[in-house]
């Protein structure tokens, strides 16, 4: 016989009330005995439980929910393998700096360290990939620990990211003294505004208004700063590159956008302004081999986005919007020195290249095997999707095509961890969080396979997502690397499996498409019958930009072969560094 119903003052009940008070209305979870007290109290509190088929997917969904809503994402996973399954999702949230709270349970205190069922130290496993990890053994500390964990997750005085708490089962059943259930722990905490240093703002204005070729690059820390960033770009006549972390905050139609000229403008700019963006492998680590003689102005409210890899000539540690607004105010009517011929030429080249890309996508010939080019699929999606569609791109080789060929005002992808397999879980969470918008997952077949069972979750929870699988029967970028580098292919070919048949077996609308001419009608039917899946057979012989760049074979110094060669040449150059350093002393 099970235990009696968990009381209203139990730790589990207090956890559920805390989450409800903090604005959590949906938790992504997979059930288990060690978390059942929390599970049942969440339901009693009216919090929706989106039950999944794998704990990794639960954390992915919480991650996407946090990114799209700006609120806390919550995942609930059971002990032992529940936590170990969740760790890939936690690691991805850690690298992406996503505000996720992961909750779990452990063996009752009298059974700890005695070989109990699923008795393992979770906190030892997850501590390096979380901002905070604790086992809460005393009911009296439940609220205090929840408050601290959520504060850490939401960047209250530090870097945002995932946090982890677990509780012995007997602690979950035990009561929290009413006197300790103080209102200040339940009360939502507004995000703190970090004001910029006026001296740094003055230096930034001098740097910006004297630059001839200013280039802005945004990241996750720039979300919410669209108006101020756009105004500053226009005031300076500067050019702009987005990244996957901040797609859509400056419209593709804006005259500052030059995404198609990314490689050339990065080497031509004399000032690079990062707004809430790390200089990771996607930006050549900020190396002079990539950015030549450019100075850097760095703006962020998070140390990880302020001074990694390349220090700025000026660094502004502040909320991005406040910093950008302060720069505009301090500049007054000052006339910028921007070379408008350079910015105009970059924009014109971007427009021409973008139009050419779209035309070539629409007309892309089939592969040697007669199968459809993936760009035909992306071109059809571009035509069918509304302007405000939420796009989740996933995969290895196919991600390279989708990242360039499928524009979006709201966009998610595997991120800098390269965590392929996020597509279906991200898409489900996105469609539940934003049901009024069209959500499409554009994924390769290999990436889809990681969490393919979550189509069951989409059907059961009526998540209005469209999943489009580019089925090329291979880990295509690795097949090409093995063929060209090693001379033969080993363990990287898949089947052209019937993913539509699989989806239909779970009750989802699904179709298999092999002819590009059938795409418009198939996409229209799928959009009208979501959740839906399209299994689109494409050729594995199409060569993506990532395949051409050398990304697959992982060069030593930089992620891309061209940058790696440039880095080697730059490091071999005699720049009189010793003399320069002595002059600074």
C-alpha positions as CSV (number, residue, x, y, z in Angstrom):
1,X,0.0,0.0,0.0
2,X,1.3,3.4,-0.9
3,X,1.7,6.4,1.5
4,X,-1.2,8.6,2.3
5,X,-1.8,11.8,0.2
6,X,1.1,14.3,0.6
7,X,0.1,17.1,3.0
8,X,-0.3,20.7,2.1
9,X,2.7,21.7,4.2
10,X,5.0,18.9,2.9
11,X,8.2,19.9,1.1
12,X,6.7,18.6,-2.1
13,X,3.7,20.9,-1.7
14,X,5.9,23.8,-0.9
15,X,8.0,23.2,-4.0
16,X,4.9,23.2,-6.2
17,X,3.5,26.4,-4.6
18,X,6.9,28.1,-5.0
19,X,7.0,27.2,-8.7
20,X,3.5,28.5,-9.2
21,X,4.3,31.7,-7.3
22,X,7.4,32.2,-9.5
23,X,5.3,32.0,-12.7
24,X,5.9,28.4,-13.7
25,X,2.8,27.0,-15.4
26,X,4.4,24.1,-17.2
27,X,7.0,21.5,-16.2
28,X,8.6,19.0,-18.5
29,X,9.1,15.6,-16.8
30,X,9.3,11.8,-16.8
31,X,7.8,10.1,-13.8
32,X,9.5,7.9,-11.2
33,X,9.0,6.9,-7.5
34,X,11.6,9.2,-6.2
35,X,9.8,12.3,-7.5
36,X,6.2,11.2,-7.2
37,X,5.4,13.5,-4.3
38,X,6.5,16.5,-6.3
39,X,4.7,15.2,-9.4
40,X,1.4,14.8,-7.6
41,X,1.6,18.2,-5.9
42,X,2.4,19.9,-9.2
43,X,-0.8,18.5,-10.6
44,X,-2.7,19.6,-7.5
45,X,-1.3,23.1,-7.9
46,X,-2.6,23.2,-11.5
47,X,0.8,23.2,-13.1
48,X,0.8,21.3,-16.5
49,X,3.1,18.3,-16.6
50,X,4.4,17.6,-20.1
51,X,5.4,14.0,-19.8
52,X,8.1,12.9,-22.2
53,X,9.8,9.7,-23.3
54,X,13.4,10.5,-22.3
55,X,14.7,12.8,-19.6
56,X,17.2,14.4,-22.0
57,X,14.1,15.7,-23.9
58,X,12.6,17.1,-20.8
59,X,15.6,19.3,-20.2
60,X,15.7,20.3,-23.9
61,X,12.1,21.4,-23.7
62,X,12.7,23.4,-20.5
63,X,15.7,25.0,-22.3
64,X,13.6,26.0,-25.3
65,X,10.8,27.3,-23.0
66,X,13.3,29.5,-21.1
67,X,14.9,30.8,-24.3
68,X,11.5,31.7,-25.9
69,X,9.7,33.1,-22.9
70,X,12.5,34.7,-21.0
71,X,11.3,32.9,-17.9
72,X,12.5,29.9,-15.9
73,X,12.3,26.5,-17.6
74,X,11.7,23.6,-15.3
75,X,12.5,19.9,-15.8
76,X,11.6,17.1,-13.3
77,X,13.5,13.8,-13.6
78,X,13.7,10.8,-11.4
79,X,16.8,9.5,-9.6
80,X,19.7,7.5,-11.0
81,X,19.3,6.9,-14.8
82,X,16.8,9.7,-14.9
83,X,19.5,12.2,-13.9
84,X,22.2,10.6,-16.0
85,X,19.9,10.6,-19.0
86,X,19.2,14.3,-18.4
87,X,22.9,15.3,-18.3
88,X,23.3,16.0,-22.0
89,X,20.4,18.4,-21.8
90,X,21.9,20.0,-18.7
91,X,25.3,20.3,-20.5
92,X,23.7,22.0,-23.5
93,X,21.8,24.5,-21.2
94,X,25.1,25.1,-19.4
95,X,26.9,26.1,-22.6
96,X,23.9,28.0,-23.9
97,X,23.5,29.8,-20.6
98,X,19.8,28.9,-20.5
99,X,17.8,29.5,-17.3
100,X,16.7,25.9,-16.4
101,X,15.9,24.4,-13.0
102,X,16.2,20.6,-12.9
103,X,14.6,18.9,-9.9
104,X,15.0,15.3,-8.9
105,X,14.9,12.9,-5.9
106,X,17.2,10.6,-4.0
107,X,16.8,7.7,-1.7
108,X,15.2,8.3,1.7
109,X,17.7,9.5,4.3
110,X,17.7,6.2,6.3
111,X,18.7,4.4,3.1
112,X,21.5,6.7,1.9
113,X,24.8,5.1,1.0
114,X,23.5,1.6,1.8
115,X,22.9,0.4,-1.8
116,X,19.3,1.7,-2.1
117,X,17.5,1.7,-5.4
118,X,19.0,4.3,-7.7
119,X,21.3,5.5,-4.9
120,X,23.9,7.7,-6.5
121,X,25.4,11.2,-5.8
122,X,23.8,13.2,-8.5
123,X,25.3,16.5,-7.4
124,X,28.8,15.1,-8.0
125,X,27.8,14.3,-11.5
126,X,26.2,17.6,-12.5
127,X,28.2,20.2,-10.5
128,X,30.6,21.1,-13.3
129,X,27.7,21.7,-15.7
130,X,25.4,23.7,-13.4
131,X,25.5,27.1,-11.7
132,X,24.3,25.5,-8.5
133,X,23.8,21.9,-7.3
134,X,22.6,20.8,-3.9
135,X,20.9,17.9,-2.2
136,X,18.3,19.4,0.2
137,X,18.0,17.0,3.2
138,X,16.2,19.3,5.7
139,X,12.6,20.4,5.0
140,X,13.4,23.6,6.8
141,X,15.8,24.6,4.0
142,X,13.6,23.8,1.0
143,X,12.4,27.3,0.3
144,X,15.8,28.9,1.0
145,X,17.5,26.5,-1.5
146,X,14.8,26.9,-4.1
147,X,15.1,30.7,-3.9
148,X,18.9,30.6,-4.2
149,X,18.9,28.1,-7.1
150,X,16.3,30.1,-9.2
151,X,18.3,33.3,-8.5
152,X,21.4,31.7,-9.9
153,X,19.6,30.3,-12.9
154,X,18.2,33.7,-13.8
155,X,21.5,35.6,-13.5
156,X,20.8,37.5,-10.3
157,X,24.4,38.6,-9.8
158,X,26.2,36.0,-12.0
159,X,26.1,34.1,-15.2
160,X,22.7,32.5,-16.1
161,X,22.4,28.8,-16.7
162,X,21.0,25.5,-15.4
163,X,20.7,24.7,-11.7
164,X,20.0,21.4,-10.0
165,X,18.3,20.4,-6.7
166,X,17.3,17.0,-5.4
167,X,15.6,15.8,-2.3
168,X,15.4,12.6,-0.4
169,X,12.0,11.1,-0.7
170,X,11.3,11.2,3.0
171,X,12.2,14.9,2.9
172,X,9.6,15.5,0.2
173,X,7.0,13.8,2.5
174,X,8.1,15.7,5.6
175,X,6.5,19.0,6.6
176,X,8.0,22.5,6.3
177,X,7.1,24.4,9.4
178,X,4.6,27.1,8.5
179,X,6.6,29.7,10.3
180,X,9.4,29.1,7.7
181,X,7.1,29.5,4.7
182,X,7.9,33.2,4.5
183,X,6.4,35.3,1.7
184,X,9.8,36.8,0.6
185,X,10.8,33.3,-0.7
186,X,7.7,32.9,-2.8
187,X,7.7,36.5,-4.2
188,X,9.0,36.8,-7.8
189,X,12.2,38.8,-8.1
190,X,12.5,41.3,-11.0
191,X,15.7,41.2,-13.0
192,X,18.2,43.7,-11.7
193,X,19.3,46.5,-14.0
194,X,23.1,47.0,-14.2
195,X,23.9,50.6,-14.9
196,X,26.9,51.5,-17.1
197,X,29.9,53.4,-15.9
198,X,29.7,57.0,-17.4
199,X,33.5,57.0,-18.0
200,X,33.3,53.8,-20.0
201,X,30.3,55.2,-22.0
202,X,32.4,58.4,-22.9
203,X,35.3,56.2,-24.1
204,X,32.9,54.1,-26.1
205,X,31.4,57.1,-27.8
206,X,34.9,58.3,-28.8
207,X,35.7,54.9,-30.2
208,X,32.4,54.5,-32.1
209,X,32.2,57.9,-33.6
210,X,35.9,57.9,-34.8
211,X,35.6,54.4,-36.4
212,X,35.5,54.2,-40.2
213,X,34.2,50.7,-40.5
214,X,32.2,49.7,-37.4
215,X,30.8,46.2,-37.2
216,X,28.2,45.1,-34.6
217,X,27.8,41.4,-33.6
218,X,25.0,40.4,-31.2
219,X,24.4,37.3,-29.0
220,X,22.1,36.1,-26.3
221,X,22.8,39.1,-24.1
222,X,21.3,41.4,-26.7
223,X,17.9,39.9,-26.5
224,X,15.4,42.5,-25.5
225,X,17.7,45.3,-26.9
226,X,16.3,45.4,-30.4
227,X,15.1,49.0,-30.4
228,X,18.2,50.5,-28.8
229,X,20.6,48.4,-31.0
230,X,18.7,49.3,-34.2
231,X,18.7,53.0,-33.3
232,X,22.5,52.9,-32.7
233,X,23.1,51.1,-35.9
234,X,21.2,53.7,-37.8
235,X,22.8,56.6,-36.0
236,X,26.3,55.3,-36.9
237,X,25.4,53.9,-40.3
238,X,27.2,50.8,-39.0
239,X,26.8,47.2,-40.3
240,X,25.6,44.2,-38.4
241,X,25.9,40.5,-38.1
242,X,23.5,38.3,-36.2
243,X,24.2,34.9,-34.7
244,X,22.1,32.0,-33.9
245,X,21.8,33.3,-30.3
246,X,20.0,36.5,-31.4
247,X,18.4,35.9,-34.8
248,X,15.6,38.3,-35.5
249,X,16.5,41.2,-33.1
250,X,17.5,43.2,-36.2
251,X,15.3,42.4,-39.2
252,X,16.8,40.8,-42.3
253,X,15.5,43.8,-44.2
254,X,17.4,46.4,-42.1
255,X,20.0,48.3,-44.1
256,X,22.7,47.4,-41.5
257,X,22.3,43.6,-42.0
258,X,25.1,42.1,-44.0
259,X,25.0,38.4,-42.9
260,X,25.8,37.1,-46.4
261,X,29.1,39.0,-46.3
262,X,30.2,37.6,-42.9
263,X,33.6,36.4,-43.9
264,X,34.7,39.6,-45.6
265,X,33.4,42.2,-43.2
266,X,34.9,40.5,-40.2
267,X,38.3,41.0,-41.9
268,X,37.7,44.6,-43.0
269,X,36.1,46.2,-39.9
270,X,38.3,48.6,-37.9
271,X,36.0,48.3,-34.8
272,X,34.1,45.3,-33.7
273,X,31.3,45.8,-31.2
274,X,30.1,42.6,-29.4
275,X,26.7,43.0,-27.6
276,X,26.1,40.1,-25.2
277,X,28.2,37.7,-27.4
278,X,31.1,35.5,-26.5
279,X,34.0,35.3,-29.0
280,X,33.8,31.5,-29.4
281,X,34.8,29.3,-32.3
282,X,32.0,30.7,-34.5
283,X,33.7,34.1,-34.3
284,X,37.3,32.9,-34.7
285,X,37.9,33.5,-30.9
286,X,38.3,37.2,-31.9
287,X,41.7,36.4,-33.3
288,X,43.7,39.1,-35.3
289,X,44.1,36.3,-37.9
290,X,40.3,36.7,-38.6
291,X,39.6,40.3,-37.5
292,X,43.0,41.8,-38.7
293,X,43.7,45.2,-37.0
294,X,40.2,45.8,-35.6
295,X,39.8,47.1,-32.1
296,X,37.0,45.7,-29.9
297,X,34.3,47.3,-27.9
298,X,32.6,44.8,-25.7
299,X,29.2,45.3,-24.0
300,X,27.6,42.7,-21.7
301,X,26.0,42.2,-18.3
302,X,27.8,38.8,-18.0
303,X,31.5,38.3,-17.6
304,X,31.5,35.3,-20.0
305,X,30.3,37.6,-22.7
306,X,32.5,40.5,-21.8
307,X,36.2,39.5,-21.8
308,X,36.6,36.0,-23.2
309,X,39.5,35.4,-25.7
310,X,39.8,39.1,-26.7
311,X,39.8,42.1,-24.3
312,X,38.1,45.2,-25.5
313,X,39.8,48.6,-26.0
314,X,36.7,49.6,-24.0
315,X,34.5,47.2,-22.0
316,X,31.1,48.1,-20.6
317,X,29.8,45.9,-17.9
318,X,26.1,46.8,-17.9
319,X,22.6,45.7,-19.1
320,X,22.8,45.8,-22.9
321,X,19.8,48.1,-23.4
322,X,21.0,50.6,-20.8
323,X,24.5,50.7,-22.2
324,X,23.2,51.2,-25.8
325,X,20.8,53.9,-24.7
326,X,23.5,55.7,-22.7
327,X,25.9,55.7,-25.7
328,X,23.2,57.3,-27.9
329,X,22.4,59.9,-25.2
330,X,26.1,60.8,-24.7
331,X,26.8,61.1,-28.4
332,X,24.3,63.8,-28.8
333,X,24.5,65.3,-32.3
334,X,28.1,64.2,-32.9
335,X,28.7,63.2,-36.6
336,X,30.1,59.7,-37.0
337,X,33.2,59.1,-39.2
338,X,31.7,55.9,-40.7
339,X,32.8,55.2,-44.3
340,X,29.3,55.0,-45.8
341,X,30.8,53.8,-49.1
342,X,32.1,50.7,-47.3
343,X,28.9,50.0,-45.5
344,X,26.8,50.6,-48.6
345,X,28.9,48.3,-50.7
346,X,28.7,45.6,-48.0
347,X,24.9,45.9,-47.9
348,X,24.6,45.8,-51.7
349,X,26.7,42.7,-51.9
350,X,24.7,41.1,-49.1
351,X,21.4,41.7,-50.9
352,X,22.8,40.5,-54.2
353,X,24.3,37.4,-52.7
354,X,21.0,36.7,-50.7
355,X,18.9,37.0,-53.9
356,X,21.3,34.7,-55.8
357,X,21.1,32.2,-53.0
358,X,17.3,32.1,-53.1
359,X,17.3,31.7,-56.8
360,X,19.8,28.9,-56.7
361,X,17.9,27.2,-53.9
362,X,14.7,27.1,-56.0
363,X,16.6,25.7,-59.0
364,X,19.0,23.4,-57.2
365,X,19.4,20.3,-59.4
366,X,19.1,16.8,-57.9
367,X,22.1,14.8,-56.9
368,X,23.8,12.1,-59.0
369,X,21.4,9.6,-57.4
370,X,18.4,11.6,-58.7
371,X,17.2,12.5,-55.2
372,X,16.1,16.1,-54.3
373,X,18.7,18.7,-53.3
374,X,18.0,19.9,-49.7
375,X,17.9,23.5,-50.8
376,X,14.7,22.7,-52.8
377,X,13.1,21.7,-49.5
378,X,14.3,24.8,-47.8
379,X,13.1,27.0,-50.6
380,X,9.6,25.5,-50.4
381,X,9.5,26.1,-46.7
382,X,10.6,29.7,-47.1
383,X,7.7,30.2,-49.5
384,X,5.1,28.5,-47.2
385,X,6.0,29.8,-43.7
386,X,4.7,33.0,-42.3
387,X,7.1,35.8,-41.6
388,X,6.9,35.3,-37.8
389,X,7.4,31.5,-37.9
390,X,9.6,30.0,-35.2
391,X,12.3,28.0,-36.8
392,X,14.2,25.2,-35.0
393,X,17.1,23.9,-37.1
394,X,18.8,20.7,-36.2
395,X,21.4,18.4,-37.6
396,X,25.0,18.3,-38.8
397,X,25.2,18.7,-42.6
398,X,21.5,19.7,-42.9
399,X,21.9,22.4,-40.3
400,X,24.5,24.1,-42.5
401,X,22.0,24.4,-45.3
402,X,19.1,25.4,-43.0
403,X,21.1,28.0,-41.1
404,X,21.8,29.9,-44.3
405,X,18.7,29.0,-46.3
406,X,15.8,29.4,-43.8
407,X,15.5,32.9,-42.4
408,X,13.6,33.4,-39.1
409,X,12.6,36.2,-36.7
410,X,12.8,33.6,-33.9
411,X,15.3,30.8,-34.2
412,X,16.8,28.0,-32.2
413,X,19.5,25.5,-33.0
414,X,22.0,23.1,-31.3
415,X,24.2,26.0,-30.2
416,X,27.9,26.0,-29.7
417,X,27.9,22.6,-27.9
418,X,26.8,21.1,-31.3
419,X,24.1,19.2,-29.4
420,X,22.2,17.7,-32.3
421,X,19.0,16.0,-31.5
422,X,17.4,19.1,-29.9
423,X,15.0,19.7,-32.8
424,X,11.9,17.8,-31.9
425,X,12.0,18.6,-28.1
426,X,12.7,22.2,-28.8
427,X,9.9,22.4,-31.4
428,X,7.4,20.8,-29.0
429,X,8.2,23.2,-26.2
430,X,8.2,26.1,-28.7
431,X,4.7,25.2,-30.0
432,X,3.3,24.9,-26.5
433,X,4.8,28.2,-25.4
434,X,3.8,30.1,-28.5
435,X,0.7,28.3,-29.8
436,X,-0.4,31.4,-31.8
437,X,2.7,31.1,-34.0
438,X,3.8,28.6,-36.6
439,X,6.7,26.4,-35.3
440,X,8.7,24.3,-37.7
441,X,11.5,21.9,-37.0
442,X,13.9,21.5,-39.9
443,X,16.1,18.5,-39.0
444,X,18.4,16.0,-40.6
445,X,17.5,12.3,-40.3
446,X,20.4,11.5,-38.0
447,X,19.6,14.3,-35.6
448,X,15.9,13.4,-35.7
449,X,16.7,9.9,-34.5
450,X,18.0,11.0,-31.2
451,X,14.6,12.0,-29.9
452,X,12.3,10.6,-32.5
453,X,10.1,9.0,-29.9
454,X,9.0,12.4,-28.7
455,X,6.6,12.5,-31.7
456,X,4.4,10.5,-29.2
457,X,4.7,13.4,-26.7
458,X,3.7,15.9,-29.4
459,X,0.6,13.9,-30.3
460,X,-0.5,13.3,-26.7
461,X,-0.1,16.9,-25.7
462,X,-1.5,18.3,-29.0
463,X,1.6,20.4,-29.6
464,X,1.0,22.2,-32.9
465,X,4.5,21.6,-34.3
466,X,5.6,20.7,-37.9
467,X,8.6,18.5,-38.0
468,X,10.4,18.3,-41.4
469,X,13.0,15.5,-41.7
470,X,15.6,15.9,-44.5
471,X,16.1,12.2,-45.0
472,X,19.5,11.6,-46.7
473,X,20.2,8.2,-45.3
474,X,23.6,9.3,-43.8
475,X,25.6,11.3,-41.4
476,X,26.4,13.2,-44.5
477,X,29.2,15.6,-43.4
478,X,31.1,12.6,-41.8
479,X,30.6,10.5,-45.0
480,X,32.2,13.3,-47.0
481,X,35.1,13.8,-44.6
482,X,35.8,10.0,-44.5
483,X,35.6,9.8,-48.3
484,X,37.9,12.7,-48.9
485,X,40.3,12.5,-46.0
486,X,40.5,8.7,-45.3
487,X,39.5,7.2,-48.6
488,X,36.7,5.0,-47.4
489,X,33.4,5.2,-45.4
490,X,33.0,3.4,-42.0
491,X,29.8,3.4,-39.9
492,X,28.3,6.7,-41.1
493,X,25.6,5.5,-43.5
494,X,22.0,5.1,-42.4
495,X,18.9,3.8,-44.1
496,X,16.3,5.9,-46.0
497,X,14.0,4.9,-43.2
498,X,10.2,5.5,-43.3
499,X,9.9,8.2,-40.7
500,X,6.5,9.2,-41.9
501,X,5.3,5.6,-41.2
502,X,6.7,5.8,-37.7
503,X,5.0,9.1,-37.0
504,X,1.6,7.8,-38.4
505,X,1.9,4.8,-36.0
506,X,1.7,7.3,-33.1
507,X,-1.3,9.1,-34.6
508,X,0.5,12.0,-36.2
509,X,-0.3,13.4,-39.6
510,X,2.7,12.4,-41.7
511,X,3.7,12.2,-45.4
512,X,6.7,11.0,-47.3
513,X,7.8,13.3,-50.1
514,X,10.3,12.3,-52.8
515,X,9.4,14.8,-55.6
516,X,10.2,18.5,-55.1
517,X,7.1,19.4,-57.1
518,X,4.9,17.8,-54.4
519,X,6.4,19.9,-51.6
520,X,4.0,22.9,-51.7
521,X,0.9,20.8,-51.3
522,X,2.4,18.5,-48.8
523,X,3.6,21.4,-46.6
524,X,0.2,23.0,-46.8
525,X,-1.5,19.8,-45.7
526,X,1.0,19.4,-42.8
527,X,0.5,23.0,-41.6
528,X,-3.2,22.4,-41.6
529,X,-3.0,19.2,-39.6
530,X,-0.4,19.8,-36.9
531,X,1.3,18.1,-35.1
532,X,2.6,16.8,-38.4
533,X,5.8,15.3,-39.9
534,X,7.1,15.4,-43.4
535,X,9.7,12.8,-44.3
536,X,11.5,14.4,-47.3
537,X,14.0,12.2,-49.2
538,X,17.0,14.3,-50.2
539,X,20.4,13.5,-51.7
540,X,23.4,12.8,-49.5
541,X,25.7,14.1,-52.3
542,X,24.9,17.8,-51.8
543,X,27.9,19.6,-50.4
544,X,27.2,22.0,-47.5
545,X,29.2,25.1,-46.6
546,X,30.3,23.3,-43.4
547,X,31.5,20.3,-45.4
548,X,33.6,22.6,-47.6
549,X,35.0,24.6,-44.7
550,X,36.8,21.7,-43.0
551,X,34.6,21.9,-39.8
552,X,34.2,18.1,-39.7
553,X,37.9,17.3,-39.5
554,X,38.4,19.7,-36.5
555,X,41.5,21.8,-37.4
556,X,44.0,22.4,-34.6
557,X,43.8,26.1,-34.0
558,X,40.5,27.3,-35.5
559,X,37.2,25.7,-36.4
560,X,37.4,26.4,-40.1
561,X,40.3,25.4,-42.4
562,X,40.7,28.9,-43.9
563,X,40.8,30.5,-40.4
564,X,43.2,27.8,-39.2
565,X,45.6,28.6,-42.1
566,X,45.3,32.3,-41.3
567,X,45.9,31.7,-37.6
568,X,49.1,29.7,-38.4
569,X,50.3,32.5,-40.7
570,X,49.5,35.2,-38.1
571,X,51.3,33.4,-35.3
572,X,54.4,32.9,-37.4
573,X,54.5,36.7,-38.1
574,X,57.2,38.8,-36.2
575,X,55.1,41.6,-34.8
576,X,57.7,43.0,-32.3
577,X,55.4,41.9,-29.5
578,X,58.2,42.2,-26.9
579,X,58.8,45.8,-27.9
580,X,55.1,46.6,-27.9
581,X,54.8,45.1,-24.4
582,X,57.8,47.1,-23.1
583,X,56.1,50.3,-24.3
584,X,53.1,49.5,-22.2
585,X,55.1,49.2,-19.0
